Amino acid sequence: RSCHRPAGQRGSQEPGRGGLPEGVEYIPTRKKGKNPMKPVGVAWYSLYARTRLGYLFYQRQVKKARERYPHGHSVPQPYCFPGVKILPIPVLSNNYSYLVIDTGSSQAVVIDPSDPLAVQAAIEEEGVMLEAIFCTHKHWDHSGGNEALFQKHNSCKVYGSALDAIPQLTNAPCSLHSPLADREKVSVGSLTFEALATPGHTVGHMVYVLDGGPFGSPPCLFSGDLLFLAGCGRPFEGSPETMLSSLDVAMGLGEDTLLWPGHEYALECLTFASLLEMDNSALEQKLQWAVQQRQEKRSTCPSTLGEEQTYNPFLRTHRPELQEALGLWQGGGEDPDAFRARVLKEVRRRKDLYQAT
């Protein structure tokens, strides 16, 4: 496999009144009505996240995705910096796992191993030793491969939050029982990751930040379901205030930080965002670029956190133009962060309605 560095964006046109640039056809990343998490009721979410039925449903998802996408839903595009290689692994219908390799020692970690067969194939092709599994949260489409990989690589450790029921984290032998605290760091070879607690999507959601300093690269944020290109995860187990605080934690990492999300949702999220801010040129430009990427079945990650602030509505709750588009104004004496949480709640409500149509 060849390695690529983050590419620039394509040129733009004036957006049409429908929210898409002229001549651009919306190509959905998934068929309407096929997303098992929409619309999500309390009862369904409880079954999916907390019972054996959720695991059985996940197994069905894996089987169908392997049949429909035998080579993955996207073309893998490895990224290399001196001493480190990041390989996105397209799994299920729109998930990403990530194999991060210390090329000097051939030691590797995997983030969110959804499909153990796809991850194991990448490990064997790269000829590396799996030393650690980092899980962002408990949902099966992020943690479902933990057990199979742990059995095959039984010296590797499974990391995640003790607040989430992550497979192989709470029932592993004591020496491999590795719950992480907020801001705790873990090193594998020359790779150093920092775990950041980002509750909201789940109560124990964590993101992982790879220190790029030793490799002359920017920091790399593996965001799970906290943050997507132009989107963010649903706050299943948290309030808008909690989700806002977690997004602010991520945004504190710096504008050059590379964002590696847990899902390929770029077209859906960018199209929705373009309906909110029709005159946002950065958004329009990114949408055109993403359309071309997806027409070629190429991944849209990574973006940068600096980019995201220019077009991701969930990160623009402080922007007057978005507030005005939503018809929201800060009340007299209203706390600025309370107002931003109110803006975030309205963006989330509209996004959910958009998904359900």
N, C-alpha and C positions, 0 to 999 in steps of 0.2 A: 504494500500500500504506500502511496505517496502521501506526503504531509502538506498541509495547507495552512496558511495564516489567515486571520480574519480579513475578508474582502470588503471593499468599499461598496457603496450603494450606487444604483443606477439613476439615470436622469428622471425627471418627473414632468407631468403635464397638469393642466388645470383639472381639478376634480369635477366630476359630473354631479348633478343634484342628488343622485342616489347614493352618494358617498364613495363611489369608486371612480378612479380616473377613467377618462374616456377611452373606450376600446378595450378595457380590462374586464375579463370575465372572472367572476368569483369561482374558484375551484375549492370546494370544501375539503378539509382534511379528513372528514369522516362523513358518512351518510347521515342525513337527518333521521332522527328517530332511533339511531343505533347506539347512541351513547347511553350506557347503563346508568349513569349518574345524573340524568336529567329526565323529567323533573324529579328531584330527590325529596322524598318525604322523610319524616323523622323515623317512621317504622322501617322503611327500606334501608336507610343509612345504618340503623342499628343492626339490622340483619347482616348487611354487607361487612361492617367494620368489627362486629363483636361476636359473630357466630360462625359455626362450621359451614353454613350455607354460603357465606361470603367466599370461603376458600374454594368450595365447589364451583361457584360462579366464576372465580378467577381461573380455575383449571379449564373451564369451558372457553373462556376468553383466549387462553393460551393456545388451545387446540385449534380454534377457528382462525386465529392470527397466523399460526404456522402454515395452515392450508392456504390462506389468502395471500400471505406475504412470505413465501418460502425464503426469500433473500432479504427480508426486512422491508419496512414501509418507506425507507429512504436510503439513498446511497451514502454509506459511511464516508466521512471526510476527516481523517486524522489531522490533528494539529501538533506540531513539534516545535519545541524550543530546546536549546542545548541542555541535554540531560533529562528531559521529560517528554513524554508523548501522551496525548489525550485522545482516546479513541471512543467516539460516540457509538453505541450499539443500539440500532433501532429494534425495538421489541414491541410485542402486542400490536395494536393498531395505530398507536401514536406515542408510545412511551419511549424514553431514552434511558438506558443504563450507560455508565461510563467506566471504561477501563483506563486507569491512570498508571503509567509505567515509569519507574525510575530506570532509564535506559542504561545507566552505568552498572547497576547491580541486577537488572532484570527482575526486580521485585515489583509487585503491582498491587493496587487496591481496586475494588469495584464499588461504584456507588449505585444503589438501588437495583439489584439484580432481578429484574422482573421475570425473565425467562432463563432458567439455568442452562438450557442447551445452547442458546445463542451466546451467552456469556462464556461458557466453557469452550465453545468453538473459537471464540476470539482469543482466549487464554492460550489455547493450543497453537493457534496460527501465529501468535506473537512469540511463543516460546518463553513465557514468563511464569514466575511463581506467585500465586495468589496468597498474599499475607494478611489481607484485611478486607472486610465487607463493611461499608458505611451505609447505614440505612437512614433516610431522612424522616420516615414515619411508617406507621404500622399498616397502611392500606396494602392489600395484597398485590396490587399492580406495581408496588415498589419493593415489597419485602417477600414476595412469593417464592423467589428462588433461593432464599437464605439456606433453607434446610438441605437441599440437594447439593449446593456448593460446599456447605460446611462438611457434609459427609465425605465429599471427594477431596477436600483440602482441609483435613481435620486439625491442622496446626494454625489455621488462620483464625483471627479474632473477628467477632461480630460487634460492631459499635452502633450506638444509637441512644436515644433517651429512655431512661427507666420509666418515664411517664406514659410511654406508648407500649402496647403489647407486641413488641417486635419479635418475630420468630427467631429462635436460637440465641436471643439476647438474655431472656429471663430464665431459660432452662438449660443453658450451657454449663459445662463444668466450671468450677470457680475460677480456674486459671484463665479461662476464655470468656468469662462473664464480664463484659466491658461496657456498662452504661456510662454515658458521658455527661459531665456537668457543663453548664454554659461557660464558654470561653476556654474550655479545656483543649489542650493540644495533643495530637498523636503524630508520631513520626514513623515512617516506613521507608527504610533506606534513606535517601536524600529528600524524600517527600515529607513535608510537614503540613498537617491539616489542623485548622481550628474549628471547633464545633460552636455554633451559635444557636441558642434557643430562640425559636421563632414560632411561638404558639399561635393558633388561630385556625388553620386548616385542620389540625388535630392538636390536642393539648400538649403533646410531646414532640411536635414537629421541630426538626433541627436542619440547619443548612451547614455545609462544609466549605471552608475557604482554604484553598491551596496557596501557600506562600510562594509567590513567583520569584522572590528575590534571588535565591541561589541559582536560578536558571535565566536571569535577565528578562523575565516575562512579567506581565501584570499579574495581580492576584486573580485567581479563578474561583468563582462562586458556583457551587453545585447546589441549586436552589430547590430541588424537589418540586413540591406543589406550592411553595410560597410565591414564586415569581416566574412568569413565563415571558416570552417576547411579546410585549404589548398587553400582557394580562397578569392575573394573579389567581391563586386558588380560592375556592369557596371557603368561607369561615365556618366549617361544619361544627367546630367545637370551641368557638370563641366569638367575641363581640367585634363590631367594627373597630372599637377602640383598641382591642388586643391586636387585631390584624394590622391596623395602622402603625402601632408601635413596632411590630415585627418587620414591616416594610421599611420603617425608618432605620432599624438596625442594619438591614441589608444596604440601604442607601448610604450609610455611613462608611462604607468600605472604600469609596473613591470612584471617580468617574471612569478611570481606565480599567476597572475590574471587568473581566470577561464573565458573561452570564451563560451558564450551561443549565438549561431548565430540564424538568422532568418529562415534558411533553412537547410534541410538535403541534402547537396550536396557533402558529404565527398568522396564517391567513384569516382564520376565524376572528382572532383578537384584533388584528389590524383593521379588518373590515368593520367590526363593531366600533372601534375607536374612530374611524373615519366618519361614522354617522354622527358622532358627538362633536368633532372638531373638523368641519369641512374645509376650513382655510388653513390647516396646519400643513405647511410645505414639507416639514421633516417626516410627518406621518405619511403623506402622499408618496414621497420618494421611497420610503421603506416598504410601503405596500407594493409598489411597482417592482421593486427588487425581489420581494418575497414571492410574488406571483411567478416570476421567471424561475426562481429557485425551485419552487414546487412543481412547475411544469416539467422540470428536468428531474424531479424526485430527489432533489438535493436538500440536505438539512439546512435550516435557517439559523442554526446556532454555530458559534456564539454571537451574541450582541455585546454591547458594553453598557454598564450602568449609566454612563453619560448619555449615550444614545437613548436609552429607555426613558430618561427624564424628559426627552423632547416629544415623545409620542405615546407613552404608556399612560392611559388615563388614571390608573390606580396609583401612579406615582406623581400625578399632577393635581392632587387635591388642593394644593396651595395656589394654583394658577387661576387668576381672575377670569380668563377666557373660558376655562372649563366650568367654573362655577356659574358664569352667566349662561352658558349653553344648557346647564341643568336647571336654570331658574332658581338658584340658591344664593342667598345673601347672608352674611354673618350678622347675627343679632347683636343689638347693643349690649355690651358687657359679656358676650359669649366668648368663652375661652377659644383661642385660635385652633388648638388641637381638637377640641370638641367639635368645632365647625368642620375641620378637615375630616373627622370621623363621620360626620353627617354627610359630607360630600362623597366619601368612600362608600357609604351605605347606599346612596342613590345610584352611584355608578354600578355597584354590584347588583342592585335590583334591576336596573335596565339591562345589564349583561345577561342575567338569568332569564328575563323575558325574551331577549334576543335569541338565546339558545333554544328556548322552548318553541319558537315559531317554526 
